[in-house]
Amino acid sequence: MAGLLHDGAAPRIVGRTVEASTWQDDGFEVARESVTCRFADGTAIRRTIERDLLPGDAGLCPEC
């Protein structure tokens, strides 16, 4: 990553927020988590993960 930066310094994170929610869809609980990081240069990156919360005995594997 340092090769992408002109001064070789690591980017500085100035803010981080986490949002989480759950809801029911077709009888299954769905969970979503979003993390947003804001950097000193004005860049913002958001990562969102959404997954079905299946019972352990459902015999199903999560979506890829």
Secondary structure, DSSP 8 states (H G I E B T S, - for coil): -GGGSSS-----EEEEEEEEEEEEETTEEEEEEEEEEEETTS-EEEEEEEEEE--TTS------
